[in-house]
Amino acid sequence: MKISVITLSWDNLDYTKAFVKSIRKNTSFPNELIIVDNGSESNTRRWVEKNADQFLIFDENQGFSKGFNEGVKIAKGDYIMMANND
């Protein structure tokens, strides 16, 4: 069983870093971490590209629902989990 964990990020790099660290440390099942960056500044984008299993980068904020739905489209897990980074 594989779970796709999807989170959105928008200029909250400290929260996103803490979230990713916690997910990686506290999960024992195979999972896929998808980060959808919703129009953040470039330093957040670069970090997301290096630390997510899969990612989407938007130039403009798409809103929560659209951002999450776009993450679902690229998910490969058997189940999908939505988690906020804050």
ChimeraX attribute file (.defattr): number of C-alpha atoms within 10 A of each C-alpha:
attribute: neighborCount
match mode: 1-to-1
recipient: residues
	/A:1	8
	/A:2	13
	/A:3	17
	/A:4	23
	/A:5	22
	/A:6	26
	/A:7	24
	/A:8	24
	/A:9	24
	/A:10	20
	/A:11	16
	/A:12	15
	/A:13	18
	/A:14	11
	/A:15	15
	/A:16	22
	/A:17	15
	/A:18	12
	/A:19	17
	/A:20	17
	/A:21	12
	/A:22	11
	/A:23	14
	/A:24	11
	/A:25	9
	/A:26	8
	/A:27	9
	/A:28	8
	/A:29	9
	/A:30	10
	/A:31	21
	/A:32	19
	/A:33	21
	/A:34	25
	/A:35	27
	/A:36	26
	/A:37	27
	/A:38	23
	/A:39	18
	/A:40	18
	/A:41	14
	/A:42	11
	/A:43	10
	/A:44	19
	/A:45	24
	/A:46	11
	/A:47	13
	/A:48	24
	/A:49	15
	/A:50	10
	/A:51	15
	/A:52	16
	/A:53	14
	/A:54	19
	/A:55	22
	/A:56	18
	/A:57	18
	/A:58	15
	/A:59	12
	/A:60	11
	/A:61	15
	/A:62	15
	/A:63	12
	/A:64	14
	/A:65	10
	/A:66	12
	/A:67	22
	/A:68	20
	/A:69	13
	/A:70	15
	/A:71	24
	/A:72	18
	/A:73	8
	/A:74	13
	/A:75	20
	/A:76	15
	/A:77	17
	/A:78	10
	/A:79	12
	/A:80	17
	/A:81	14
	/A:82	14
	/A:83	13
	/A:84	12
	/A:85	19
	/A:86	12
